[in-house]
Amino acid sequence: MRYPSLEEVPNVNIEGSFRGRKVAPGTYSIVLNIGTVSETVEAIIKPNPLHDTTPVQFSEYDQFMSEVSANVTEMHTMVNALYEANKELEKLLPTLENQALRSEGEQLKKRIDAWDEQMIQRKSIAYDDVVNFENKFTAQYVFMMNQTESSLPRVTRAARERKQELDQQWSALKSEGQTLLNSAIPSYNQKLWEAGIGAIPVRK
């Protein structure tokens, strides 16, 4: 009774859960596919009768968690795309004989590295590492998401304020990430193509 799990960053440990958010009470279709046979039934998810949560509160909670989940997915999709491109760039640089292209590529790599270091703590590869190394931005966002999820679906003022604070930080980080993906790397790729070298693949 949850939405699909969110995108993670491979080989990085974040102390938190990437499970999709719980669905709100309502009527849903359950589809079972076996080979060419498909059966559909309706199911009703009822609110917990021990809580006096109103439909408006359920709606507010679902909207809040939907926005947060979408942001985490967007963050990690961008992190993974730039990390993969950066690894390709790292392999390319030692092979470049054109010094101008190599110098520009090295500066581009430094810029991607600096962005990645703000987003992800790549030294955290085991559970205990979260104690030894400072959490970076996405870990803080995931923590906020996990702390908001509860069996009592209400959005607190503290959660709203924390989300607003983190969303402001994400706005700047997202802008830089988009510039790297949509402008800086394509511009460098154009020069690589003109030099007959090829291009750095970018996943979007």
Secondary structure, DSSP 8 states (H G I E B T S, - for coil): -B-------TT---SS-----B--SEEEEEEEEETTEEEEEEEEE---TTS---HHHHHHHHHHHHHHHHHHHHHHHHHHHHHHHHHHHHHHGGG---HHHHHHHHHHHHHHHHHHHHH--TT--STTHHHHS---HHHHHHHHHHHH--SS----HHHHHHHHHHHHHHHHHHHHHHHIIIIIHHHHHHHHHHTT--------
